[in-house]
Amino acid sequence: MFLNTIALSDRVVSTAWKKYDGNTMIEDDKRGLYKHEKRVYSGDMVKSVCDHVRCFPVVEAHYVRKNSSKLYLEGVDSISRMYKLYCEWFDAEKYSSKATTKRQYREVVKANFNLALHRPKKDKCDVCHVFSNKSSKTAEETAAFDLHQLRKNKARELKNLDKKDAEVNNNLVTATFDFQKVLISPYGEISVLYYKRRLSTLNFTVFNVATKIGTCYMWHEAIARRGSIEVSSCLLDFIKSHAERGIKEFRLWSDNCAGQNRNRIVFSLYMYVAKKLGVTVTHRFLEKGHTQNEGDSVHATIERYSKHKTIWTPQEWYCLVRWAKSEGDPYIVKEITKEDVLDFKTLLENKNWTKNTDNEKVSWNSIKEVKVTAEQNDRIEYKYDFDEEPKTIIVLRTGTRNKKRLENDIAMKQAYQEPLPITKEKYKDIADLCRGGIIPERYHDFYLKLPTTIACNLAPEESNSDLE
């Protein structure tokens, strides 16, 4: 009767009575008193796990932070996947002991490697993350964070205004641009592929935010790299193709990558098209850490569509991107050849990139907006903040010889005269896949004719900023 009244079972009462020591029925808190014994694994088991981890290709330094001490692995996205591959890979004749659970495998990996699975960065803001982690904030830190948030919101507000303007103005295009993460081939859920270096395919996407049409400029690493001349070459094609249809103004948005987007090669392109095509170009930069934009939808769609598919060559990546979008206009894919990549460095000669019209030094790495007009294509208007009045730098020097350079068309030369070699190590891995029958025979001719070199760092690279 009593137990039913307070909804207790006999077991609860009997257990409490057993703990009665004559004085109290409440025993001491025993949480945290358990001594965890360190697990000791056999040396052969540890060796098998370490040998397996070393089988995976390491992501080349360009694609990760140069000062990172982590070991970045390519092609795997979880410890679970690695353990499954380990179970398939394990050779009982070579090793006497095996990691029998995923937990054992994970603990050995954690103890012996500073490991990170290579997830290409999404725009995660360091400033916001650090600020949110602080238990106490100073007035200066709070003010800096508030300014960061203000700049983020202002950039998004301006981008939305540019989008609305483009929707009602047939002479205006508003677009975002960015590289997708590197696409590798062969690509698929074949175990041996995870242990081999593979060919990189690049996708530079320009997305018209008003029409929602994405243009994907694609090439592989033996054709071109991923620096500012590649970005400029793709933007030239995009601007030229729209200018031929009567577009007079372009408003472009991108992240702040100095090696690709915010540099004098790209700005020289804007001066070039302003003069040659009679267009006005405004390029604004999103706030660092908050560079998400409409163009990300293209890359997300491609990633979803490629999941669980097998892709043997860059050409198959091009085809996949064309068919990735199920509704609306398909993505436009332009296959870049080495003839399409122009050497825009010829536009840099005898130019002033240092002092503006007020004789102030230009801090290019702090710029939030640049603008070149068709009427004054010898100069760049720029802002450090979206709300301030623009400053002006006259890039073309005032000498007679330089004025003639402006009046005459500059012959644009091809940037790469020969195919770019891939590393010897990567070529060997690809050749092994061909010899082992993993890559079908019909693709051998393409892969085995790729140029190679003994150099170890000629993968697609992003040129360093030349505005430091």
Kinemage of the C-alpha trace (Angstrom):
@kinemage 1
@onewidth
@group {chain A} dominant
@subgroup {mainchain}
@vectorlist {calphas} color= white
{ca met a 1} P 0.000 0.000 0.000
{ca phe a 2} L 2.736 2.403 1.040
{ca leu a 3} L 4.892 1.519 -2.006
{ca asn a 4} L 1.970 1.985 -4.385
{ca thr a 5} L 1.263 5.407 -2.911
{ca ile a 6} L 4.717 6.738 -3.803
{ca ala a 7} L 5.134 4.554 -6.935
{ca leu a 8} L 8.168 2.596 -5.718
{ca ser a 9} L 9.114 -1.002 -6.294
{ca asp a 10} L 10.321 -3.475 -3.677
{ca arg a 11} L 13.771 -3.416 -5.255
{ca val a 12} L 14.270 0.305 -4.614
{ca val a 13} L 13.484 -0.034 -0.928
{ca ser a 14} L 15.566 -3.170 -0.428
{ca thr a 15} L 18.573 -1.601 -2.170
{ca ala a 16} L 18.321 1.526 -0.023
{ca trp a 17} L 18.097 -0.587 3.158
{ca lys a 18} L 21.224 -2.549 2.204
{ca lys a 19} L 23.141 0.731 2.074
{ca tyr a 20} L 22.089 1.723 5.581
{ca asp a 21} L 25.170 1.912 7.792
{ca gly a 22} L 23.423 2.671 11.092
{ca asn a 23} L 23.659 6.430 10.640
{ca thr a 24} L 22.500 7.331 7.131
{ca met a 25} L 21.156 5.749 3.969
{ca ile a 26} L 22.835 8.293 1.659
{ca glu a 27} L 26.214 7.040 0.529
{ca asp a 28} L 29.041 9.199 -0.793
{ca asp a 29} L 29.090 10.317 -4.437
{ca lys a 30} L 31.278 7.817 -6.298
{ca arg a 31} L 31.297 9.553 -9.646
{ca gly a 32} L 34.761 10.031 -11.127
{ca leu a 33} L 36.405 7.552 -8.765
{ca tyr a 34} L 36.767 4.807 -11.349
{ca lys a 35} L 40.372 4.405 -12.417
{ca his a 36} L 40.596 3.970 -16.153
{ca glu a 37} L 43.384 1.601 -16.950
{ca lys a 38} L 45.284 2.557 -20.077
{ca arg a 39} L 44.672 -0.007 -22.746
{ca val a 40} L 47.825 -1.699 -23.958
{ca tyr a 41} L 47.768 -3.018 -27.493
{ca ser a 42} L 50.261 -5.422 -29.001
{ca gly a 43} L 53.043 -3.892 -31.049
{ca asp a 44} L 52.070 -5.878 -34.121
{ca met a 45} L 48.490 -4.619 -33.969
{ca val a 46} L 49.669 -1.024 -33.632
{ca lys a 47} L 52.060 -1.550 -36.539
{ca ser a 48} L 49.249 -2.901 -38.734
{ca val a 49} L 47.065 0.147 -38.068
{ca cys a 50} L 49.939 2.587 -38.630
{ca asp a 51} L 50.960 0.848 -41.848
{ca his a 52} L 47.377 1.070 -43.074
{ca val a 53} L 47.100 4.795 -42.353
{ca arg a 54} L 50.354 5.400 -44.229
{ca cys a 55} L 48.817 3.740 -47.306
{ca phe a 56} L 46.497 6.703 -47.839
{ca pro a 57} L 47.770 9.548 -50.056
{ca val a 58} L 48.429 12.780 -48.200
{ca val a 59} L 46.728 15.908 -49.491
{ca glu a 60} L 49.302 18.166 -51.141
{ca ala a 61} L 50.344 21.181 -49.096
{ca his a 62} L 48.582 23.678 -51.357
{ca tyr a 63} L 45.177 22.410 -50.348
{ca val a 64} L 45.716 22.761 -46.604
{ca arg a 65} L 47.183 25.388 -44.337
{ca lys a 66} L 50.914 25.577 -44.951
{ca asn a 67} L 51.703 25.918 -41.243
{ca ser a 68} L 49.512 23.002 -40.170
{ca ser a 69} L 51.176 20.112 -38.334
{ca lys a 70} L 48.264 17.809 -39.098
{ca leu a 71} L 48.455 14.933 -41.524
{ca tyr a 72} L 45.644 15.383 -44.047
{ca leu a 73} L 44.375 12.306 -45.869
{ca glu a 74} L 42.612 12.394 -49.206
{ca gly a 75} L 39.601 10.371 -50.273
{ca val a 76} L 38.223 9.210 -46.910
{ca asp a 77} L 35.662 11.088 -44.867
{ca ser a 78} L 35.417 9.132 -41.604
{ca ile a 79} L 37.208 6.763 -39.245
{ca ser a 80} L 34.375 4.308 -39.847
{ca arg a 81} L 35.242 4.176 -43.524
{ca met a 82} L 38.945 3.802 -42.728
{ca tyr a 83} L 38.243 0.904 -40.361
{ca lys a 84} L 36.125 -0.864 -42.964
{ca leu a 85} L 38.971 -0.502 -45.463
{ca tyr a 86} L 41.422 -1.715 -42.800
{ca cys a 87} L 39.435 -4.924 -42.323
{ca glu a 88} L 39.597 -5.579 -46.073
{ca trp a 89} L 43.287 -4.664 -46.225
{ca phe a 90} L 44.523 -6.644 -43.188
{ca asp a 91} L 46.840 -9.540 -43.997
{ca ala a 92} L 46.851 -12.217 -41.277
{ca glu a 93} L 50.041 -13.717 -42.689
{ca lys a 94} L 51.907 -10.437 -42.280
{ca tyr a 95} L 50.540 -9.320 -38.892
{ca ser a 96} L 49.868 -11.542 -35.901
{ca ser a 97} L 47.366 -9.211 -34.271
{ca lys a 98} L 44.481 -7.136 -35.656
{ca ala a 99} L 42.422 -4.209 -34.391
{ca thr a 100} L 39.159 -6.072 -33.842
{ca thr a 101} L 36.949 -3.040 -33.199
{ca lys a 102} L 36.597 0.438 -34.603
{ca arg a 103} L 37.360 1.809 -31.129
{ca gln a 104} L 40.741 0.072 -31.045
{ca tyr a 105} L 41.548 1.348 -34.530
{ca arg a 106} L 40.566 4.909 -33.606
{ca glu a 107} L 42.613 4.893 -30.389
{ca val a 108} L 45.747 3.682 -32.168
{ca val a 109} L 45.317 6.307 -34.901
{ca lys a 110} L 44.773 9.050 -32.336
{ca ala a 111} L 47.813 7.993 -30.307
{ca asn a 112} L 50.193 7.788 -33.262
{ca phe a 113} L 49.049 10.438 -35.754
{ca asn a 114} L 47.987 14.062 -35.679
{ca leu a 115} L 45.398 13.113 -38.249
{ca ala a 116} L 42.713 15.092 -40.037
{ca leu a 117} L 40.471 13.757 -42.744
{ca his a 118} L 40.556 16.245 -45.585
{ca arg a 119} L 37.261 18.056 -45.628
{ca pro a 120} L 37.808 21.095 -47.890
{ca lys a 121} L 37.041 24.164 -45.890
{ca lys a 122} L 33.582 25.590 -45.782
{ca asp a 123} L 33.394 29.193 -44.761
{ca lys a 124} L 33.638 28.831 -41.008
{ca cys a 125} L 34.436 32.132 -39.396
{ca asp a 126} L 37.471 32.133 -37.106
{ca val a 127} L 36.542 35.532 -35.668
{ca cys a 128} L 33.048 34.430 -34.636
{ca his a 129} L 34.304 31.093 -33.311
{ca val a 130} L 37.032 32.643 -31.150
{ca phe a 131} L 34.678 35.319 -29.819
{ca ser a 132} L 31.974 32.811 -28.878
{ca asn a 133} L 34.549 30.684 -27.013
{ca lys a 134} L 35.716 33.531 -24.781
{ca ser a 135} L 34.199 33.368 -21.311
{ca ser a 136} L 34.875 37.053 -20.758
{ca lys a 137} L 35.115 39.679 -23.466
{ca thr a 138} L 36.884 43.008 -23.257
{ca ala a 139} L 35.296 46.162 -24.604
{ca glu a 140} L 37.813 46.195 -27.465
{ca glu a 141} L 37.032 42.580 -28.410
{ca thr a 142} L 33.307 43.247 -28.336
{ca ala a 143} L 33.709 46.357 -30.481
{ca ala a 144} L 35.833 44.469 -33.027
{ca phe a 145} L 33.285 41.640 -33.162
{ca asp a 146} L 30.399 44.075 -33.600
{ca leu a 147} L 32.261 45.732 -36.481
{ca his a 148} L 32.866 42.317 -38.047
{ca gln a 149} L 29.144 41.536 -37.844
{ca leu a 150} L 28.287 44.946 -39.258
{ca arg a 151} L 30.557 44.378 -42.271
{ca lys a 152} L 29.088 40.898 -42.791
{ca asn a 153} L 25.520 42.217 -42.787
{ca lys a 154} L 26.418 45.169 -45.001
{ca ala a 155} L 27.998 42.902 -47.614
{ca arg a 156} L 24.949 40.643 -47.689
{ca glu a 157} L 22.633 43.629 -47.913
{ca leu a 158} L 24.584 45.083 -50.845
{ca lys a 159} L 24.676 41.732 -52.628
{ca asn a 160} L 20.911 41.420 -52.323
{ca leu a 161} L 20.501 44.935 -53.717
{ca asp a 162} L 22.786 44.069 -56.639
{ca lys a 163} L 20.686 40.966 -57.261
{ca lys a 164} L 17.449 42.963 -57.315
{ca asp a 165} L 18.990 45.563 -59.640
{ca ala a 166} L 20.050 42.824 -62.067
{ca glu a 167} L 16.551 41.329 -62.046
{ca val a 168} L 15.036 44.568 -63.381
{ca asn a 169} L 17.941 45.901 -65.487
{ca asn a 170} L 18.679 44.022 -68.707
{ca asn a 171} L 22.030 45.820 -69.086
{ca leu a 172} L 23.372 44.584 -65.730
{ca val a 173} L 24.721 41.210 -64.591
{ca thr a 174} L 25.356 40.379 -60.942
{ca ala a 175} L 27.392 37.217 -60.378
{ca thr a 176} L 29.402 35.361 -57.760
{ca phe a 177} L 32.452 33.236 -58.524
{ca asp a 178} L 34.575 30.652 -56.736
{ca phe a 179} L 36.457 27.384 -57.176
{ca gln a 180} L 34.818 24.126 -56.167
{ca lys a 181} L 36.808 21.660 -54.105
{ca val a 182} L 39.187 19.586 -56.216
{ca leu a 183} L 37.477 16.764 -58.118
{ca ile a 184} L 39.629 13.656 -58.451
{ca ser a 185} L 39.606 10.925 -61.063
{ca pro a 186} L 39.293 8.044 -61.080
{ca tyr a 187} L 36.585 8.571 -58.448
{ca gly a 188} L 34.377 5.926 -56.868
{ca glu a 189} L 33.843 3.501 -54.022
{ca ile a 190} L 36.650 1.132 -54.988
{ca ser a 191} L 38.927 0.320 -52.049
{ca val a 192} L 42.256 0.576 -53.853
{ca leu a 193} L 41.489 4.122 -55.051
{ca tyr a 194} L 41.740 5.416 -51.502
{ca tyr a 195} L 45.436 4.527 -51.408
{ca lys a 196} L 46.448 6.170 -54.696
{ca arg a 197} L 47.196 9.704 -55.827
{ca arg a 198} L 44.793 10.677 -58.592
{ca leu a 199} L 44.353 13.342 -61.247
{ca ser a 200} L 42.813 16.631 -60.104
{ca thr a 201} L 40.022 18.333 -62.037
{ca leu a 202} L 39.194 21.973 -61.306
{ca asn a 203} L 35.824 23.699 -61.536
{ca phe a 204} L 35.706 27.509 -61.506
{ca thr a 205} L 32.040 28.479 -61.231
{ca val a 206} L 30.500 31.835 -62.136
{ca phe a 207} L 26.878 32.050 -60.991
{ca asn a 208} L 24.428 34.642 -62.335
{ca val a 209} L 22.351 35.353 -59.238
{ca ala a 210} L 19.469 36.959 -61.154
{ca thr a 211} L 18.933 34.249 -63.787
{ca lys a 212} L 20.263 31.425 -61.562
{ca ile a 213} L 22.420 30.154 -64.429
{ca gly a 214} L 25.742 28.618 -63.427
{ca thr a 215} L 28.719 28.559 -65.780
{ca cys a 216} L 31.376 25.993 -64.903
{ca tyr a 217} L 34.854 26.430 -66.389
{ca met a 218} L 36.556 23.065 -66.030
{ca trp a 219} L 40.028 21.668 -66.709
{ca his a 220} L 42.441 19.164 -65.229
{ca glu a 221} L 45.837 19.780 -63.680
{ca ala a 222} L 47.854 18.964 -66.822
{ca ile a 223} L 46.130 21.867 -68.626
{ca ala a 224} L 46.366 24.739 -66.134
{ca arg a 225} L 46.709 25.632 -62.473
{ca arg a 226} L 44.299 27.547 -60.239
{ca gly a 227} L 45.843 30.982 -59.867
{ca ser a 228} L 44.953 34.505 -60.871
{ca ile a 229} L 45.629 34.065 -64.605
{ca glu a 230} L 43.168 31.156 -64.708
{ca val a 231} L 40.579 33.219 -62.825
{ca ser a 232} L 41.159 36.165 -65.171
{ca ser a 233} L 40.895 33.982 -68.277
{ca cys a 234} L 37.557 32.559 -67.148
{ca leu a 235} L 36.201 35.974 -66.160
{ca leu a 236} L 37.285 37.383 -69.525
{ca asp a 237} L 35.246 34.721 -71.311
{ca phe a 238} L 32.246 35.310 -69.032
{ca ile a 239} L 32.308 39.095 -69.423
{ca lys a 240} L 32.960 38.952 -73.164
{ca ser a 241} L 30.119 36.492 -73.836
{ca his a 242} L 27.651 38.724 -71.968
{ca ala a 243} L 28.987 41.983 -73.420
{ca glu a 244} L 28.302 40.581 -76.881
{ca arg a 245} L 24.650 40.334 -75.830
{ca gly a 246} L 24.523 43.982 -74.809
{ca ile a 247} L 25.444 43.862 -71.118
{ca lys a 248} L 27.167 47.093 -70.068
{ca glu a 249} L 27.732 46.627 -66.332
{ca phe a 250} L 28.991 43.745 -64.199
{ca arg a 251} L 28.840 43.498 -60.409
{ca leu a 252} L 30.947 40.612 -59.172
{ca trp a 253} L 31.190 39.090 -55.698
{ca ser a 254} L 33.828 36.710 -54.352
{ca asp a 255} L 35.822 35.722 -51.291
{ca asn a 256} L 39.031 37.487 -50.276
{ca cys a 257} L 41.641 35.042 -51.592
{ca ala a 258} L 44.565 37.246 -52.605
{ca gly a 259} L 46.237 34.649 -54.803
{ca gln a 260} L 43.132 34.148 -56.916
{ca asn a 261} L 40.716 37.066 -56.667
{ca arg a 262} L 42.122 40.144 -54.959
{ca asn a 263} L 45.267 40.972 -56.905
{ca arg a 264} L 46.538 43.259 -59.628
{ca ile a 265} L 46.254 40.619 -62.379
{ca val a 266} L 42.487 40.394 -61.904
{ca phe a 267} L 42.216 44.172 -61.541
{ca ser a 268} L 44.209 44.608 -64.758
{ca leu a 269} L 41.664 42.368 -66.463
{ca tyr a 270} L 38.903 44.772 -65.422
{ca met a 271} L 40.800 47.683 -66.957
{ca tyr a 272} L 41.351 45.609 -70.096
{ca val a 273} L 37.666 44.721 -70.587
{ca ala a 274} L 36.544 48.242 -69.652
{ca lys a 275} L 38.611 49.609 -72.536
{ca lys a 276} L 38.180 46.792 -75.042
{ca leu a 277} L 34.500 46.002 -74.448
{ca gly a 278} L 33.260 49.335 -73.100
{ca val a 279} L 31.868 47.872 -69.871
{ca thr a 280} L 31.924 48.883 -66.220
{ca val a 281} L 33.038 46.303 -63.658
{ca thr a 282} L 32.531 46.467 -59.893
{ca his a 283} L 34.068 43.728 -57.761
{ca arg a 284} L 33.057 43.510 -54.115
{ca phe a 285} L 34.471 41.152 -51.503
{ca leu a 286} L 32.379 39.341 -48.925
{ca glu a 287} L 33.392 39.542 -45.277
{ca lys a 288} L 36.047 37.009 -44.337
{ca gly a 289} L 34.497 33.911 -42.795
{ca his a 290} L 31.070 34.698 -44.240
{ca thr a 291} L 31.633 34.145 -47.942
{ca gln a 292} L 28.703 31.768 -48.466
{ca asn a 293} L 26.850 32.723 -51.619
{ca glu a 294} L 24.354 31.499 -54.203
{ca gly a 295} L 27.082 29.835 -56.252
{ca asp a 296} L 27.624 27.286 -53.468
{ca ser a 297} L 24.382 25.629 -54.599
{ca val a 298} L 26.113 24.556 -57.828
{ca his a 299} L 28.893 22.793 -55.963
{ca ala a 300} L 26.457 21.161 -53.523
{ca thr a 301} L 24.358 19.840 -56.412
{ca ile a 302} L 27.427 18.381 -58.128
{ca glu a 303} L 28.548 16.673 -54.916
{ca arg a 304} L 25.118 15.127 -54.355
{ca tyr a 305} L 24.823 13.964 -57.958
{ca ser a 306} L 28.288 12.378 -57.954
{ca lys a 307} L 27.693 10.412 -54.756
{ca his a 308} L 27.903 6.633 -55.278
{ca lys a 309} L 28.938 7.118 -58.917
{ca thr a 310} L 32.155 5.957 -60.566
{ca ile a 311} L 33.964 8.571 -62.652
{ca trp a 312} L 37.020 7.528 -64.628
{ca thr a 313} L 38.289 10.693 -66.338
{ca pro a 314} L 37.979 14.501 -66.232
{ca gln a 315} L 35.812 14.259 -69.351
{ca glu a 316} L 33.280 12.246 -67.361
{ca trp a 317} L 33.290 14.963 -64.685
{ca tyr a 318} L 32.412 17.487 -67.397
{ca cys a 319} L 29.480 15.324 -68.525
{ca leu a 320} L 28.307 14.760 -64.963
{ca val a 321} L 28.196 18.501 -64.246
{ca arg a 322} L 26.136 19.093 -67.391
{ca trp a 323} L 23.501 16.629 -66.151
{ca ala a 324} L 23.726 17.342 -62.407
{ca lys a 325} L 20.861 19.840 -62.268
{ca ser a 326} L 17.456 18.160 -62.538
{ca glu a 327} L 15.281 21.291 -62.649
{ca gly a 328} L 15.671 24.570 -64.511
{ca asp a 329} L 18.455 25.457 -66.914
{ca pro a 330} L 21.348 22.965 -66.869
{ca tyr a 331} L 24.775 24.191 -65.873
{ca ile a 332} L 26.873 25.525 -68.727
{ca val a 333} L 30.179 23.662 -68.878
{ca lys a 334} L 33.093 25.222 -70.737
{ca glu a 335} L 36.045 22.892 -71.143
{ca ile a 336} L 39.210 24.958 -70.820
{ca thr a 337} L 42.232 24.137 -72.973
{ca lys a 338} L 45.726 25.536 -72.569
{ca glu a 339} L 44.982 27.903 -75.484
{ca asp a 340} L 42.206 29.509 -73.404
{ca val a 341} L 44.517 30.474 -70.529
{ca leu a 342} L 46.114 33.846 -71.253
{ca asp a 343} L 49.145 35.452 -69.642
{ca phe a 344} L 47.650 38.588 -68.106
{ca lys a 345} L 50.997 39.475 -66.550
{ca thr a 346} L 51.745 41.369 -69.769
{ca leu a 347} L 49.184 43.944 -68.588
{ca leu a 348} L 51.203 44.752 -65.461
{ca glu a 349} L 54.202 46.480 -67.015
{ca asn a 350} L 54.851 50.152 -66.207
{ca lys a 351} L 51.845 50.470 -63.917
{ca asn a 352} L 51.387 52.328 -60.649
{ca trp a 353} L 50.061 50.046 -57.926
{ca thr a 354} L 51.431 51.929 -54.929
{ca lys a 355} L 50.106 55.483 -54.447
{ca asn a 356} L 46.626 56.896 -55.024
{ca thr a 357} L 45.731 60.395 -56.219
{ca asp a 358} L 46.120 61.694 -52.635
{ca asn a 359} L 49.646 60.233 -52.521
{ca glu a 360} L 48.529 57.624 -49.974
{ca lys a 361} L 49.826 54.070 -50.062
{ca val a 362} L 47.168 51.617 -51.198
{ca ser a 363} L 46.583 48.691 -48.819
{ca trp a 364} L 45.263 46.151 -51.308
{ca asn a 365} L 44.717 43.413 -48.749
{ca ser a 366} L 42.198 45.608 -46.916
{ca ile a 367} L 40.130 46.577 -49.940
{ca lys a 368} L 36.423 45.697 -49.954
{ca glu a 369} L 35.479 47.055 -53.384
{ca val a 370} L 37.119 47.958 -56.696
{ca lys a 371} L 35.487 49.586 -59.698
{ca val a 372} L 36.660 50.319 -63.234
{ca thr a 373} L 34.446 52.316 -65.584
{ca ala a 374} L 34.379 52.300 -69.363
{ca glu a 375} L 34.905 56.067 -69.420
{ca gln a 376} L 37.977 56.085 -67.134
{ca asn a 377} L 39.614 52.750 -67.779
{ca asp a 378} L 43.103 53.913 -66.785
{ca arg a 379} L 42.228 54.029 -63.078
{ca ile a 380} L 40.643 52.028 -60.298
{ca glu a 381} L 38.221 53.349 -57.721
{ca tyr a 382} L 38.428 51.434 -54.453
{ca lys a 383} L 37.015 51.357 -50.939
{ca tyr a 384} L 38.207 49.958 -47.632
{ca asp a 385} L 34.643 50.081 -46.341
{ca phe a 386} L 31.388 49.894 -48.267
{ca asp a 387} L 30.036 53.078 -46.649
{ca glu a 388} L 33.017 55.342 -47.347
{ca glu a 389} L 33.688 57.550 -50.339
{ca pro a 390} L 35.804 55.844 -52.998
{ca lys a 391} L 39.488 56.609 -53.411
{ca thr a 392} L 41.200 56.557 -56.805
{ca ile a 393} L 44.490 55.166 -58.044
{ca ile a 394} L 45.585 56.043 -61.571
{ca val a 395} L 47.228 52.796 -62.564
{ca leu a 396} L 48.523 53.851 -65.950
{ca arg a 397} L 51.443 56.243 -65.539
{ca thr a 398} L 51.235 59.599 -67.248
{ca gly a 399} L 54.163 59.246 -69.660
{ca thr a 400} L 53.527 59.447 -73.400
{ca arg a 401} L 54.762 55.895 -73.959
{ca asn a 402} L 52.301 54.556 -71.423
{ca lys a 403} L 49.423 56.530 -72.886
{ca lys a 404} L 50.160 54.905 -76.219
{ca arg a 405} L 50.056 51.511 -74.489
{ca leu a 406} L 46.520 52.361 -73.380
{ca glu a 407} L 45.502 53.432 -76.860
{ca asn a 408} L 46.846 50.271 -78.518
{ca asp a 409} L 45.591 46.759 -77.946
{ca ile a 410} L 48.051 44.608 -76.033
{ca ala a 411} L 48.602 41.227 -77.638
{ca met a 412} L 47.581 38.589 -75.116
{ca lys a 413} L 49.820 35.541 -75.163
{ca gln a 414} L 49.081 31.990 -74.181
{ca ala a 415} L 50.213 31.324 -70.597
{ca tyr a 416} L 51.229 27.677 -71.039
{ca gln a 417} L 52.886 26.529 -74.238
{ca glu a 418} L 53.135 22.888 -73.170
{ca pro a 419} L 50.983 20.609 -71.004
{ca leu a 420} L 51.827 20.857 -67.314
{ca pro a 421} L 53.561 17.790 -65.854
{ca ile a 422} L 52.089 15.889 -62.940
{ca thr a 423} L 54.357 14.563 -60.209
{ca lys a 424} L 56.296 11.369 -60.750
{ca glu a 425} L 54.649 9.830 -57.689
{ca lys a 426} L 51.151 10.586 -58.937
{ca tyr a 427} L 51.944 9.242 -62.400
{ca lys a 428} L 53.244 6.010 -60.854
{ca asp a 429} L 50.051 5.545 -58.829
{ca ile a 430} L 47.870 6.146 -61.895
{ca ala a 431} L 49.989 3.760 -63.981
{ca asp a 432} L 49.614 1.121 -61.251
{ca leu a 433} L 45.835 1.502 -61.465
{ca cys a 434} L 46.033 0.969 -65.225
{ca arg a 435} L 48.304 -2.068 -64.968
{ca gly a 436} L 46.162 -3.578 -62.241
{ca gly a 437} L 43.037 -3.320 -64.369
{ca ile a 438} L 41.309 -0.933 -61.949
{ca ile a 439} L 41.106 1.732 -64.658
{ca pro a 440} L 39.380 0.235 -67.726
{ca glu a 441} L 41.630 -0.261 -70.732
{ca arg a 442} L 39.787 2.302 -72.858
{ca tyr a 443} L 41.099 5.068 -70.566
{ca his a 444} L 44.733 3.913 -70.450
{ca asp a 445} L 45.773 5.979 -73.455
{ca phe a 446} L 44.631 9.203 -71.794
{ca tyr a 447} L 46.315 8.533 -68.463
{ca leu a 448} L 49.562 7.004 -69.674
{ca lys a 449} L 50.198 9.927 -72.035
{ca leu a 450} L 50.024 12.494 -69.235
{ca pro a 451} L 53.306 14.439 -68.934
{ca thr a 452} L 55.297 13.847 -65.781
{ca thr a 453} L 58.387 15.151 -64.010
{ca ile a 454} L 60.660 14.193 -61.152
{ca ala a 455} L 59.660 17.390 -59.343
{ca cys a 456} L 57.492 16.843 -56.293
{ca asn a 457} L 55.302 19.930 -56.184
{ca leu a 458} L 53.787 20.737 -59.554
{ca ala a 459} L 50.178 20.018 -58.640
{ca pro a 460} L 47.582 22.719 -59.405
{ca glu a 461} L 48.748 25.716 -57.469
{ca glu a 462} L 47.428 29.044 -56.448
{ca ser a 463} L 49.832 31.897 -57.077
{ca asn a 464} L 50.867 33.932 -54.077
{ca ser a 465} L 49.559 37.408 -53.618
{ca asp a 466} L 51.628 39.919 -55.532
{ca leu a 467} L 50.223 42.866 -53.617
{ca glu a 468} L 51.930 42.326 -50.284
